[in-house]
Amino acid sequence: MTINGSRQFKGNDGKSYLVQDAYKADRHKGKYNLTVKINGVYKLCYDMFYKLLYFDSIKDAQREVLYNADFIKTL
C-alpha cells in the first residue's frame, strides 16, 4: 500500500477502504471519515473504543489503515 491521496484504496489486510467527506454538522471534528467494504456495502470505521474516526486529510486516513488496521472496527 502506498500513501498517495486516493479516496479508494486497498489496505495491506486485503480490505477495500473509501475515504468520504464528513457530514457538515461534524466538520469541526475532521474533514473526512473512513469506510470499509464489508459484503459489498461500505460501513463507517471506528477506533477500538468505538469512536468514529475523523481525519483532516485523505493521506492521514491512509496512514491510519497502514499502521493501525488491526484496531479499526465496524458496527
mmJSON file of the N, C-alpha and C atoms, coordinates in Angstrom:
{"data_MODEL":{"atom_site":{
"group_PDB":["ATOM","ATOM","ATOM","ATOM","ATOM","ATOM","ATOM","ATOM","ATOM","ATOM","ATOM","ATOM","ATOM","ATOM","ATOM","ATOM","ATOM","ATOM","ATOM","ATOM","ATOM","ATOM","ATOM","ATOM","ATOM","ATOM","ATOM","ATOM","ATOM","ATOM","ATOM","ATOM","ATOM","ATOM","ATOM","ATOM","ATOM","ATOM","ATOM","ATOM","ATOM","ATOM","ATOM","ATOM","ATOM","ATOM","ATOM","ATOM","ATOM","ATOM","ATOM","ATOM","ATOM","ATOM","ATOM","ATOM","ATOM","ATOM","ATOM","ATOM","ATOM","ATOM","ATOM","ATOM","ATOM","ATOM","ATOM","ATOM","ATOM","ATOM","ATOM","ATOM","ATOM","ATOM","ATOM","ATOM","ATOM","ATOM","ATOM","ATOM","ATOM","ATOM","ATOM","ATOM","ATOM","ATOM","ATOM","ATOM","ATOM","ATOM","ATOM","ATOM","ATOM","ATOM","ATOM","ATOM","ATOM","ATOM","ATOM","ATOM","ATOM","ATOM","ATOM","ATOM","ATOM","ATOM","ATOM","ATOM","ATOM","ATOM","ATOM","ATOM","ATOM","ATOM","ATOM","ATOM","ATOM","ATOM","ATOM","ATOM","ATOM","ATOM","ATOM","ATOM","ATOM","ATOM","ATOM","ATOM","ATOM","ATOM","ATOM","ATOM","ATOM","ATOM","ATOM","ATOM","ATOM","ATOM","ATOM","ATOM","ATOM","ATOM","ATOM","ATOM","ATOM","ATOM","ATOM","ATOM","ATOM","ATOM","ATOM","ATOM","ATOM","ATOM","ATOM","ATOM","ATOM","ATOM","ATOM","ATOM","ATOM","ATOM","ATOM","ATOM","ATOM","ATOM","ATOM","ATOM","ATOM","ATOM","ATOM","ATOM","ATOM","ATOM","ATOM","ATOM","ATOM","ATOM","ATOM","ATOM","ATOM","ATOM","ATOM","ATOM","ATOM","ATOM","ATOM","ATOM","ATOM","ATOM","ATOM","ATOM","ATOM","ATOM","ATOM","ATOM","ATOM","ATOM","ATOM","ATOM","ATOM","ATOM","ATOM","ATOM","ATOM","ATOM","ATOM","ATOM","ATOM","ATOM","ATOM","ATOM","ATOM","ATOM","ATOM","ATOM","ATOM","ATOM","ATOM","ATOM","ATOM","ATOM","ATOM","ATOM","ATOM"],
"id":[1,2,3,4,5,6,7,8,9,10,11,12,13,14,15,16,17,18,19,20,21,22,23,24,25,26,27,28,29,30,31,32,33,34,35,36,37,38,39,40,41,42,43,44,45,46,47,48,49,50,51,52,53,54,55,56,57,58,59,60,61,62,63,64,65,66,67,68,69,70,71,72,73,74,75,76,77,78,79,80,81,82,83,84,85,86,87,88,89,90,91,92,93,94,95,96,97,98,99,100,101,102,103,104,105,106,107,108,109,110,111,112,113,114,115,116,117,118,119,120,121,122,123,124,125,126,127,128,129,130,131,132,133,134,135,136,137,138,139,140,141,142,143,144,145,146,147,148,149,150,151,152,153,154,155,156,157,158,159,160,161,162,163,164,165,166,167,168,169,170,171,172,173,174,175,176,177,178,179,180,181,182,183,184,185,186,187,188,189,190,191,192,193,194,195,196,197,198,199,200,201,202,203,204,205,206,207,208,209,210,211,212,213,214,215,216,217,218,219,220,221,222,223,224,225],
"type_symbol":["N","C","C","N","C","C","N","C","C","N","C","C","N","C","C","N","C","C","N","C","C","N","C","C","N","C","C","N","C","C","N","C","C","N","C","C","N","C","C","N","C","C","N","C","C","N","C","C","N","C","C","N","C","C","N","C","C","N","C","C","N","C","C","N","C","C","N","C","C","N","C","C","N","C","C","N","C","C","N","C","C","N","C","C","N","C","C","N","C","C","N","C","C","N","C","C","N","C","C","N","C","C","N","C","C","N","C","C","N","C","C","N","C","C","N","C","C","N","C","C","N","C","C","N","C","C","N","C","C","N","C","C","N","C","C","N","C","C","N","C","C","N","C","C","N","C","C","N","C","C","N","C","C","N","C","C","N","C","C","N","C","C","N","C","C","N","C","C","N","C","C","N","C","C","N","C","C","N","C","C","N","C","C","N","C","C","N","C","C","N","C","C","N","C","C","N","C","C","N","C","C","N","C","C","N","C","C","N","C","C","N","C","C","N","C","C","N","C","C","N","C","C","N","C","C"],
"label_atom_id":["N","CA","C","N","CA","C","N","CA","C","N","CA","C","N","CA","C","N","CA","C","N","CA","C","N","CA","C","N","CA","C","N","CA","C","N","CA","C","N","CA","C","N","CA","C","N","CA","C","N","CA","C","N","CA","C","N","CA","C","N","CA","C","N","CA","C","N","CA","C","N","CA","C","N","CA","C","N","CA","C","N","CA","C","N","CA","C","N","CA","C","N","CA","C","N","CA","C","N","CA","C","N","CA","C","N","CA","C","N","CA","C","N","CA","C","N","CA","C","N","CA","C","N","CA","C","N","CA","C","N","CA","C","N","CA","C","N","CA","C","N","CA","C","N","CA","C","N","CA","C","N","CA","C","N","CA","C","N","CA","C","N","CA","C","N","CA","C","N","CA","C","N","CA","C","N","CA","C","N","CA","C","N","CA","C","N","CA","C","N","CA","C","N","CA","C","N","CA","C","N","CA","C","N","CA","C","N","CA","C","N","CA","C","N","CA","C","N","CA","C","N","CA","C","N","CA","C","N","CA","C","N","CA","C","N","CA","C","N","CA","C","N","CA","C","N","CA","C","N","CA","C","N","CA","C","N","CA","C","N","CA","C"],
"label_alt_id":[null,null,null,null,null,null,null,null,null,null,null,null,null,null,null,null,null,null,null,null,null,null,null,null,null,null,null,null,null,null,null,null,null,null,null,null,null,null,null,null,null,null,null,null,null,null,null,null,null,null,null,null,null,null,null,null,null,null,null,null,null,null,null,null,null,null,null,null,null,null,null,null,null,null,null,null,null,null,null,null,null,null,null,null,null,null,null,null,null,null,null,null,null,null,null,null,null,null,null,null,null,null,null,null,null,null,null,null,null,null,null,null,null,null,null,null,null,null,null,null,null,null,null,null,null,null,null,null,null,null,null,null,null,null,null,null,null,null,null,null,null,null,null,null,null,null,null,null,null,null,null,null,null,null,null,null,null,null,null,null,null,null,null,null,null,null,null,null,null,null,null,null,null,null,null,null,null,null,null,null,null,null,null,null,null,null,null,null,null,null,null,null,null,null,null,null,null,null,null,null,null,null,null,null,null,null,null,null,null,null,null,null,null,null,null,null,null,null,null,null,null,null,null,null,null],
"label_comp_id":["MET","MET","MET","THR","THR","THR","ILE","ILE","ILE","ASN","ASN","ASN","GLY","GLY","GLY","SER","SER","SER","ARG","ARG","ARG","GLN","GLN","GLN","PHE","PHE","PHE","LYS","LYS","LYS","GLY","GLY","GLY","ASN","ASN","ASN","ASP","ASP","ASP","GLY","GLY","GLY","LYS","LYS","LYS","SER","SER","SER","TYR","TYR","TYR","LEU","LEU","LEU","VAL","VAL","VAL","GLN","GLN","GLN","ASP","ASP","ASP","ALA","ALA","ALA","TYR","TYR","TYR","LYS","LYS","LYS","ALA","ALA","ALA","ASP","ASP","ASP","ARG","ARG","ARG","HIS","HIS","HIS","LYS","LYS","LYS","GLY","GLY","GLY","LYS","LYS","LYS","TYR","TYR","TYR","ASN","ASN","ASN","LEU","LEU","LEU","THR","THR","THR","VAL","VAL","VAL","LYS","LYS","LYS","ILE","ILE","ILE","ASN","ASN","ASN","GLY","GLY","GLY","VAL","VAL","VAL","TYR","TYR","TYR","LYS","LYS","LYS","LEU","LEU","LEU","CYS","CYS","CYS","TYR","TYR","TYR","ASP","ASP","ASP","MET","MET","MET","PHE","PHE","PHE","TYR","TYR","TYR","LYS","LYS","LYS","LEU","LEU","LEU","LEU","LEU","LEU","TYR","TYR","TYR","PHE","PHE","PHE","ASP","ASP","ASP","SER","SER","SER","ILE","ILE","ILE","LYS","LYS","LYS","ASP","ASP","ASP","ALA","ALA","ALA","GLN","GLN","GLN","ARG","ARG","ARG","GLU","GLU","GLU","VAL","VAL","VAL","LEU","LEU","LEU","TYR","TYR","TYR","ASN","ASN","ASN","ALA","ALA","ALA","ASP","ASP","ASP","PHE","PHE","PHE","ILE","ILE","ILE","LYS","LYS","LYS","THR","THR","THR","LEU","LEU","LEU"],
"label_asym_id":["A","A","A","A","A","A","A","A","A","A","A","A","A","A","A","A","A","A","A","A","A","A","A","A","A","A","A","A","A","A","A","A","A","A","A","A","A","A","A","A","A","A","A","A","A","A","A","A","A","A","A","A","A","A","A","A","A","A","A","A","A","A","A","A","A","A","A","A","A","A","A","A","A","A","A","A","A","A","A","A","A","A","A","A","A","A","A","A","A","A","A","A","A","A","A","A","A","A","A","A","A","A","A","A","A","A","A","A","A","A","A","A","A","A","A","A","A","A","A","A","A","A","A","A","A","A","A","A","A","A","A","A","A","A","A","A","A","A","A","A","A","A","A","A","A","A","A","A","A","A","A","A","A","A","A","A","A","A","A","A","A","A","A","A","A","A","A","A","A","A","A","A","A","A","A","A","A","A","A","A","A","A","A","A","A","A","A","A","A","A","A","A","A","A","A","A","A","A","A","A","A","A","A","A","A","A","A","A","A","A","A","A","A","A","A","A","A","A","A","A","A","A","A","A","A"],
"label_entity_id":["1","1","1","1","1","1","1","1","1","1","1","1","1","1","1","1","1","1","1","1","1","1","1","1","1","1","1","1","1","1","1","1","1","1","1","1","1","1","1","1","1","1","1","1","1","1","1","1","1","1","1","1","1","1","1","1","1","1","1","1","1","1","1","1","1","1","1","1","1","1","1","1","1","1","1","1","1","1","1","1","1","1","1","1","1","1","1","1","1","1","1","1","1","1","1","1","1","1","1","1","1","1","1","1","1","1","1","1","1","1","1","1","1","1","1","1","1","1","1","1","1","1","1","1","1","1","1","1","1","1","1","1","1","1","1","1","1","1","1","1","1","1","1","1","1","1","1","1","1","1","1","1","1","1","1","1","1","1","1","1","1","1","1","1","1","1","1","1","1","1","1","1","1","1","1","1","1","1","1","1","1","1","1","1","1","1","1","1","1","1","1","1","1","1","1","1","1","1","1","1","1","1","1","1","1","1","1","1","1","1","1","1","1","1","1","1","1","1","1","1","1","1","1","1","1"],
"label_seq_id":[1,1,1,2,2,2,3,3,3,4,4,4,5,5,5,6,6,6,7,7,7,8,8,8,9,9,9,10,10,10,11,11,11,12,12,12,13,13,13,14,14,14,15,15,15,16,16,16,17,17,17,18,18,18,19,19,19,20,20,20,21,21,21,22,22,22,23,23,23,24,24,24,25,25,25,26,26,26,27,27,27,28,28,28,29,29,29,30,30,30,31,31,31,32,32,32,33,33,33,34,34,34,35,35,35,36,36,36,37,37,37,38,38,38,39,39,39,40,40,40,41,41,41,42,42,42,43,43,43,44,44,44,45,45,45,46,46,46,47,47,47,48,48,48,49,49,49,50,50,50,51,51,51,52,52,52,53,53,53,54,54,54,55,55,55,56,56,56,57,57,57,58,58,58,59,59,59,60,60,60,61,61,61,62,62,62,63,63,63,64,64,64,65,65,65,66,66,66,67,67,67,68,68,68,69,69,69,70,70,70,71,71,71,72,72,72,73,73,73,74,74,74,75,75,75],
"pdbx_PDB_ins_code":[null,null,null,null,null,null,null,null,null,null,null,null,null,null,null,null,null,null,null,null,null,null,null,null,null,null,null,null,null,null,null,null,null,null,null,null,null,null,null,null,null,null,null,null,null,null,null,null,null,null,null,null,null,null,null,null,null,null,null,null,null,null,null,null,null,null,null,null,null,null,null,null,null,null,null,null,null,null,null,null,null,null,null,null,null,null,null,null,null,null,null,null,null,null,null,null,null,null,null,null,null,null,null,null,null,null,null,null,null,null,null,null,null,null,null,null,null,null,null,null,null,null,null,null,null,null,null,null,null,null,null,null,null,null,null,null,null,null,null,null,null,null,null,null,null,null,null,null,null,null,null,null,null,null,null,null,null,null,null,null,null,null,null,null,null,null,null,null,null,null,null,null,null,null,null,null,null,null,null,null,null,null,null,null,null,null,null,null,null,null,null,null,null,null,null,null,null,null,null,null,null,null,null,null,null,null,null,null,null,null,null,null,null,null,null,null,null,null,null,null,null,null,null,null,null],
"Cartn_x":[0.838,0.0,0.882,0.55,1.281,0.37,0.951,0.221,0.208,-0.935,-0.95,-2.107,-3.001,-4.092,-5.323,-5.374,-6.534,-7.652,-8.884,-10.006,-10.335,-10.161,-10.476,-9.172,-8.922,-7.67,-7.857,-6.91,-6.894,-5.81,-6.138,-5.173,-4.329,-3.311,-2.464,-3.212,-4.344,-5.158,-6.109,-6.085,-6.899,-8.284,-8.639,-9.958,-9.935,-11.083,-11.22,-11.737,-11.045,-11.388,-11.787,-12.619,-13.053,-13.072,-12.488,-12.496,-13.592,-14.541,-15.654,-15.674,-16.352,-16.487,-17.338,-16.96,-17.729,-18.997,-19.981,-21.215,-20.922,-21.718,-21.468,-21.536,-22.394,-22.526,-21.295,-20.512,-19.336,-18.023,-18.049,-16.832,-15.816,-16.268,-15.33,-14.433,-14.838,-14.031,-12.987,-13.307,-12.403,-13.127,-12.375,-12.954,-13.428,-12.823,-13.116,-13.42,-14.205,-14.481,-13.916,-13.631,-13.112,-14.195,-14.364,-15.317,-14.588,-15.111,-14.545,-15.651,-15.311,-16.3,-16.425,-17.647,-17.958,-19.212,-19.109,-20.225,-20.841,-20.015,-20.487,-21.037,-20.995,-21.53,-20.419,-20.282,-19.301,-19.878,-19.127,-19.55,-18.529,-19.007,-18.127,-17.175,-15.975,-14.953,-14.866,-14.594,-14.457,-13.119,-12.643,-11.427,-11.766,-10.783,-11.013,-11.954,-12.207,-13.149,-14.494,-14.72,-15.95,-16.271,-15.234,-15.407,-15.188,-16.041,-15.957,-14.638,-14.001,-12.709,-12.89,-12.234,-12.239,-10.8,-10.607,-9.276,-9.304,-8.161,-8.044,-7.642,-7.014,-6.638,-6.83,-6.877,-7.033,-5.788,-4.638,-3.389,-3.33,-3.898,-3.969,-4.795,-5.892,-6.728,-5.974,-5.201,-4.419,-3.331,-2.723,-1.712,-2.329,-3.535,-4.224,-4.444,-4.839,-5.043,-3.716,-2.681,-1.377,-0.792,-0.885,-0.233,-1.145,-2.47,-3.37,-4.571,-4.431,-5.575,-6.16,-5.355,-5.851,-6.805,-6.727,-7.54,-8.785,-9.022,-10.193,-11.361,-12.489,-13.695,-14.851,-15.877,-17.126,-18.283,-19.424,-20.605,-21.471],
"Cartn_y":[-1.178,0.0,1.239,2.193,3.453,4.592,5.584,6.766,7.743,7.879,8.69,9.677,9.709,10.671,10.204,8.948,8.406,8.107,8.425,8.199,6.725,5.909,4.485,3.701,2.791,2.051,0.724,-0.183,-1.47,-1.419,-1.888,-1.942,-3.195,-3.285,-4.478,-5.689,-5.464,-6.559,-7.122,-6.578,-7.076,-6.474,-5.597,-4.961,-3.703,-3.362,-2.169,-1.028,0.108,1.267,2.432,3.312,4.514,5.663,6.785,7.982,8.891,9.252,10.101,11.386,12.395,13.656,13.461,14.129,14.064,14.905,14.615,15.393,16.82,17.763,19.175,19.475,18.789,19.03,18.554,17.653,17.105,17.603,18.628,19.12,19.679,20.103,20.636,19.532,18.272,17.148,16.716,16.855,16.472,16.567,16.595,16.811,15.522,14.381,13.115,11.998,11.011,9.773,8.617,7.523,6.32,5.251,4.571,3.474,2.25,1.062,-0.194,-1.01,-1.725,-2.509,-3.897,-4.196,-5.492,-6.015,-7.176,-7.804,-6.872,-6.102,-5.231,-3.897,-3.609,-2.363,-1.666,-0.361,0.403,0.796,0.483,0.804,1.728,2.618,3.56,2.816,3.355,2.746,3.477,2.715,3.217,2.767,3.477,3.03,1.937,1.493,0.374,0.724,2.01,2.44,2.838,2.482,2.745,4.236,5.032,6.433,6.535,7.293,7.435,8.103,7.584,8.112,9.313,10.421,11.633,11.973,12.506,12.852,14.205,14.908,16.213,16.09,14.973,14.773,13.305,13.043,11.677,10.86,11.492,10.788,10.363,11.15,10.763,9.493,9.383,8.18,6.971,7.155,6.049,5.611,6.555,6.208,5.424,5.79,5.072,3.61,3.36,1.992,1.252,1.932,1.303,0.871,1.719,1.44,0.837,1.058,0.619,-0.148,-0.92,-1.644,-2.657,-3.177,-4.163,-3.561,-2.254,-1.595,-0.928,-1.029,-0.423,-1.393,-0.926,-1.755,-1.177,-1.993,-1.525,-2.061,-1.456,-1.916,-2.764],
"Cartn_z":[0.0,0.0,0.0,-0.835,-0.883,-0.44,0.169,0.612,-0.568,-1.262,-2.465,-2.545,-1.599,-1.627,-2.377,-2.771,-3.478,-2.487,-2.833,-1.923,-1.74,-2.762,-2.676,-2.805,-1.854,-1.849,-1.134,-1.333,-0.639,0.417,1.608,2.682,2.588,3.421,3.458,3.982,4.644,5.153,4.098,2.873,1.77,1.678,2.598,2.584,1.72,1.163,0.349,1.223,1.185,2.001,1.103,1.641,0.938,1.938,1.547,2.379,1.842,2.7,2.27,3.089,2.557,3.269,4.516,5.587,6.824,6.671,7.483,7.476,7.924,7.421,7.715,9.205,9.926,11.362,12.137,11.548,12.227,11.648,10.83,10.191,11.191,12.359,13.345,13.915,13.803,14.288,13.272,12.0,10.918,9.599,8.534,7.216,6.551,6.911,6.245,7.24,6.773,7.505,6.699,7.381,6.741,6.739,5.589,5.488,4.944,5.261,4.786,4.131,3.074,2.326,2.952,3.423,4.012,3.342,2.708,1.99,0.953,0.254,-0.81,-0.359,0.942,1.485,2.273,2.061,2.826,4.18,5.248,6.611,7.255,8.127,8.816,9.748,9.878,10.728,12.069,13.103,14.466,15.021,16.052,16.714,17.717,18.473,19.391,20.551,20.784,21.815,21.215,19.951,19.199,19.075,18.849,18.483,16.985,16.302,14.861,14.476,13.433,13.002,12.081,12.411,11.599,11.233,10.014,9.538,8.855,8.906,8.261,6.789,6.418,5.02,4.648,3.362,2.872,3.199,3.133,3.444,4.906,5.803,7.211,7.391,6.649,6.714,6.185,5.116,4.579,5.548,6.238,7.242,8.401,8.794,9.866,9.48,8.239,7.764,7.686,7.231,7.081,8.42,9.429,10.7,11.769,11.693,12.757,12.247,11.196,10.616,11.598,12.506,13.474,14.491,14.703,15.721,15.142,13.842,13.208,13.284,13.789,13.966,13.168,12.922,12.328,13.172,13.017,13.752,12.857],
"occupancy":[1.0,1.0,1.0,1.0,1.0,1.0,1.0,1.0,1.0,1.0,1.0,1.0,1.0,1.0,1.0,1.0,1.0,1.0,1.0,1.0,1.0,1.0,1.0,1.0,1.0,1.0,1.0,1.0,1.0,1.0,1.0,1.0,1.0,1.0,1.0,1.0,1.0,1.0,1.0,1.0,1.0,1.0,1.0,1.0,1.0,1.0,1.0,1.0,1.0,1.0,1.0,1.0,1.0,1.0,1.0,1.0,1.0,1.0,1.0,1.0,1.0,1.0,1.0,1.0,1.0,1.0,1.0,1.0,1.0,1.0,1.0,1.0,1.0,1.0,1.0,1.0,1.0,1.0,1.0,1.0,1.0,1.0,1.0,1.0,1.0,1.0,1.0,1.0,1.0,1.0,1.0,1.0,1.0,1.0,1.0,1.0,1.0,1.0,1.0,1.0,1.0,1.0,1.0,1.0,1.0,1.0,1.0,1.0,1.0,1.0,1.0,1.0,1.0,1.0,1.0,1.0,1.0,1.0,1.0,1.0,1.0,1.0,1.0,1.0,1.0,1.0,1.0,1.0,1.0,1.0,1.0,1.0,1.0,1.0,1.0,1.0,1.0,1.0,1.0,1.0,1.0,1.0,1.0,1.0,1.0,1.0,1.0,1.0,1.0,1.0,1.0,1.0,1.0,1.0,1.0,1.0,1.0,1.0,1.0,1.0,1.0,1.0,1.0,1.0,1.0,1.0,1.0,1.0,1.0,1.0,1.0,1.0,1.0,1.0,1.0,1.0,1.0,1.0,1.0,1.0,1.0,1.0,1.0,1.0,1.0,1.0,1.0,1.0,1.0,1.0,1.0,1.0,1.0,1.0,1.0,1.0,1.0,1.0,1.0,1.0,1.0,1.0,1.0,1.0,1.0,1.0,1.0,1.0,1.0,1.0,1.0,1.0,1.0,1.0,1.0,1.0,1.0,1.0,1.0,1.0,1.0,1.0,1.0,1.0,1.0],
"B_iso_or_equiv":[0.0,0.0,0.0,0.0,0.0,0.0,0.0,0.0,0.0,0.0,0.0,0.0,0.0,0.0,0.0,0.0,0.0,0.0,0.0,0.0,0.0,0.0,0.0,0.0,0.0,0.0,0.0,0.0,0.0,0.0,0.0,0.0,0.0,0.0,0.0,0.0,0.0,0.0,0.0,0.0,0.0,0.0,0.0,0.0,0.0,0.0,0.0,0.0,0.0,0.0,0.0,0.0,0.0,0.0,0.0,0.0,0.0,0.0,0.0,0.0,0.0,0.0,0.0,0.0,0.0,0.0,0.0,0.0,0.0,0.0,0.0,0.0,0.0,0.0,0.0,0.0,0.0,0.0,0.0,0.0,0.0,0.0,0.0,0.0,0.0,0.0,0.0,0.0,0.0,0.0,0.0,0.0,0.0,0.0,0.0,0.0,0.0,0.0,0.0,0.0,0.0,0.0,0.0,0.0,0.0,0.0,0.0,0.0,0.0,0.0,0.0,0.0,0.0,0.0,0.0,0.0,0.0,0.0,0.0,0.0,0.0,0.0,0.0,0.0,0.0,0.0,0.0,0.0,0.0,0.0,0.0,0.0,0.0,0.0,0.0,0.0,0.0,0.0,0.0,0.0,0.0,0.0,0.0,0.0,0.0,0.0,0.0,0.0,0.0,0.0,0.0,0.0,0.0,0.0,0.0,0.0,0.0,0.0,0.0,0.0,0.0,0.0,0.0,0.0,0.0,0.0,0.0,0.0,0.0,0.0,0.0,0.0,0.0,0.0,0.0,0.0,0.0,0.0,0.0,0.0,0.0,0.0,0.0,0.0,0.0,0.0,0.0,0.0,0.0,0.0,0.0,0.0,0.0,0.0,0.0,0.0,0.0,0.0,0.0,0.0,0.0,0.0,0.0,0.0,0.0,0.0,0.0,0.0,0.0,0.0,0.0,0.0,0.0,0.0,0.0,0.0,0.0,0.0,0.0,0.0,0.0,0.0,0.0,0.0,0.0],
"pdbx_formal_charge":[null,null,null,null,null,null,null,null,null,null,null,null,null,null,null,null,null,null,null,null,null,null,null,null,null,null,null,null,null,null,null,null,null,null,null,null,null,null,null,null,null,null,null,null,null,null,null,null,null,null,null,null,null,null,null,null,null,null,null,null,null,null,null,null,null,null,null,null,null,null,null,null,null,null,null,null,null,null,null,null,null,null,null,null,null,null,null,null,null,null,null,null,null,null,null,null,null,null,null,null,null,null,null,null,null,null,null,null,null,null,null,null,null,null,null,null,null,null,null,null,null,null,null,null,null,null,null,null,null,null,null,null,null,null,null,null,null,null,null,null,null,null,null,null,null,null,null,null,null,null,null,null,null,null,null,null,null,null,null,null,null,null,null,null,null,null,null,null,null,null,null,null,null,null,null,null,null,null,null,null,null,null,null,null,null,null,null,null,null,null,null,null,null,null,null,null,null,null,null,null,null,null,null,null,null,null,null,null,null,null,null,null,null,null,null,null,null,null,null,null,null,null,null,null,null],
"auth_seq_id":[1,1,1,2,2,2,3,3,3,4,4,4,5,5,5,6,6,6,7,7,7,8,8,8,9,9,9,10,10,10,11,11,11,12,12,12,13,13,13,14,14,14,15,15,15,16,16,16,17,17,17,18,18,18,19,19,19,20,20,20,21,21,21,22,22,22,23,23,23,24,24,24,25,25,25,26,26,26,27,27,27,28,28,28,29,29,29,30,30,30,31,31,31,32,32,32,33,33,33,34,34,34,35,35,35,36,36,36,37,37,37,38,38,38,39,39,39,40,40,40,41,41,41,42,42,42,43,43,43,44,44,44,45,45,45,46,46,46,47,47,47,48,48,48,49,49,49,50,50,50,51,51,51,52,52,52,53,53,53,54,54,54,55,55,55,56,56,56,57,57,57,58,58,58,59,59,59,60,60,60,61,61,61,62,62,62,63,63,63,64,64,64,65,65,65,66,66,66,67,67,67,68,68,68,69,69,69,70,70,70,71,71,71,72,72,72,73,73,73,74,74,74,75,75,75],
"auth_comp_id":["MET","MET","MET","THR","THR","THR","ILE","ILE","ILE","ASN","ASN","ASN","GLY","GLY","GLY","SER","SER","SER","ARG","ARG","ARG","GLN","GLN","GLN","PHE","PHE","PHE","LYS","LYS","LYS","GLY","GLY","GLY","ASN","ASN","ASN","ASP","ASP","ASP","GLY","GLY","GLY","LYS","LYS","LYS","SER","SER","SER","TYR","TYR","TYR","LEU","LEU","LEU","VAL","VAL","VAL","GLN","GLN","GLN","ASP","ASP","ASP","ALA","ALA","ALA","TYR","TYR","TYR","LYS","LYS","LYS","ALA","ALA","ALA","ASP","ASP","ASP","ARG","ARG","ARG","HIS","HIS","HIS","LYS","LYS","LYS","GLY","GLY","GLY","LYS","LYS","LYS","TYR","TYR","TYR","ASN","ASN","ASN","LEU","LEU","LEU","THR","THR","THR","VAL","VAL","VAL","LYS","LYS","LYS","ILE","ILE","ILE","ASN","ASN","ASN","GLY","GLY","GLY","VAL","VAL","VAL","TYR","TYR","TYR","LYS","LYS","LYS","LEU","LEU","LEU","CYS","CYS","CYS","TYR","TYR","TYR","ASP","ASP","ASP","MET","MET","MET","PHE","PHE","PHE","TYR","TYR","TYR","LYS","LYS","LYS","LEU","LEU","LEU","LEU","LEU","LEU","TYR","TYR","TYR","PHE","PHE","PHE","ASP","ASP","ASP","SER","SER","SER","ILE","ILE","ILE","LYS","LYS","LYS","ASP","ASP","ASP","ALA","ALA","ALA","GLN","GLN","GLN","ARG","ARG","ARG","GLU","GLU","GLU","VAL","VAL","VAL","LEU","LEU","LEU","TYR","TYR","TYR","ASN","ASN","ASN","ALA","ALA","ALA","ASP","ASP","ASP","PHE","PHE","PHE","ILE","ILE","ILE","LYS","LYS","LYS","THR","THR","THR","LEU","LEU","LEU"],
"auth_asym_id":["A","A","A","A","A","A","A","A","A","A","A","A","A","A","A","A","A","A","A","A","A","A","A","A","A","A","A","A","A","A","A","A","A","A","A","A","A","A","A","A","A","A","A","A","A","A","A","A","A","A","A","A","A","A","A","A","A","A","A","A","A","A","A","A","A","A","A","A","A","A","A","A","A","A","A","A","A","A","A","A","A","A","A","A","A","A","A","A","A","A","A","A","A","A","A","A","A","A","A","A","A","A","A","A","A","A","A","A","A","A","A","A","A","A","A","A","A","A","A","A","A","A","A","A","A","A","A","A","A","A","A","A","A","A","A","A","A","A","A","A","A","A","A","A","A","A","A","A","A","A","A","A","A","A","A","A","A","A","A","A","A","A","A","A","A","A","A","A","A","A","A","A","A","A","A","A","A","A","A","A","A","A","A","A","A","A","A","A","A","A","A","A","A","A","A","A","A","A","A","A","A","A","A","A","A","A","A","A","A","A","A","A","A","A","A","A","A","A","A","A","A","A","A","A","A"],
"auth_atom_id":["N","CA","C","N","CA","C","N","CA","C","N","CA","C","N","CA","C","N","CA","C","N","CA","C","N","CA","C","N","CA","C","N","CA","C","N","CA","C","N","CA","C","N","CA","C","N","CA","C","N","CA","C","N","CA","C","N","CA","C","N","CA","C","N","CA","C","N","CA","C","N","CA","C","N","CA","C","N","CA","C","N","CA","C","N","CA","C","N","CA","C","N","CA","C","N","CA","C","N","CA","C","N","CA","C","N","CA","C","N","CA","C","N","CA","C","N","CA","C","N","CA","C","N","CA","C","N","CA","C","N","CA","C","N","CA","C","N","CA","C","N","CA","C","N","CA","C","N","CA","C","N","CA","C","N","CA","C","N","CA","C","N","CA","C","N","CA","C","N","CA","C","N","CA","C","N","CA","C","N","CA","C","N","CA","C","N","CA","C","N","CA","C","N","CA","C","N","CA","C","N","CA","C","N","CA","C","N","CA","C","N","CA","C","N","CA","C","N","CA","C","N","CA","C","N","CA","C","N","CA","C","N","CA","C","N","CA","C","N","CA","C","N","CA","C","N","CA","C","N","CA","C","N","CA","C","N","CA","C","N","CA","C"],
"pdbx_PDB_model_num":[1,1,1,1,1,1,1,1,1,1,1,1,1,1,1,1,1,1,1,1,1,1,1,1,1,1,1,1,1,1,1,1,1,1,1,1,1,1,1,1,1,1,1,1,1,1,1,1,1,1,1,1,1,1,1,1,1,1,1,1,1,1,1,1,1,1,1,1,1,1,1,1,1,1,1,1,1,1,1,1,1,1,1,1,1,1,1,1,1,1,1,1,1,1,1,1,1,1,1,1,1,1,1,1,1,1,1,1,1,1,1,1,1,1,1,1,1,1,1,1,1,1,1,1,1,1,1,1,1,1,1,1,1,1,1,1,1,1,1,1,1,1,1,1,1,1,1,1,1,1,1,1,1,1,1,1,1,1,1,1,1,1,1,1,1,1,1,1,1,1,1,1,1,1,1,1,1,1,1,1,1,1,1,1,1,1,1,1,1,1,1,1,1,1,1,1,1,1,1,1,1,1,1,1,1,1,1,1,1,1,1,1,1,1,1,1,1,1,1,1,1,1,1,1,1]
}}}
